[in-house]
Amino acid sequence: MELEIVELRCLTYLQQASSPTVPLSRLLAHLRQSDDCGEVVETELLDFLRGHDLFQVFDPMPMDANEARQLGISTELRVVLVTRVPTRAETYALMKETIAGMAQALDTAIRDASQREDFELRRKAETLLFRIEDLQKKLAAQG
């Protein structure tokens, strides 16, 4: 793995990506499309990015993968150029949007569980919804 070439390809891709944060798997797939980076190994790329001053790697939220998938939350590592790290206001806006989407998904899950008379699932979804509502209040107080 020629680090200079990997660095250049990562910089170019992350500068032009529509979202500042890019899933590591997408960046890796992009690198592997080129002949000169086709053999890049994920663990080596991750070590390189973590040790580089121009890149920041975000670890996923610590939560159960099935629960995260049901809520539409990505549990994948993400990479961002430090020059594209969102501002505090952008971060709060994204968090609010994500949490609102989770609340909407839980509302749907509660309705579906009620229709199927799955009271255990409904109870779990309601518990999560209460936690999300607490997060929304905390975010509103912060932002």
Buried (B, 14 or more C-beta within 10 A) or exposed (E): EEEEBBBEBBBEBBEEBEEBBBBBEBBBEBBBEEEEBEEBEBEEBBEBBEEBEEBBBEEEEEEEEEEBEBBEBEBBBBBBBEEBEBEEEEEBBBBBEBBEEBBEBBEEBBEEBEEEEBEEBBEBBBEBBEEBEEBBEEBEEEE
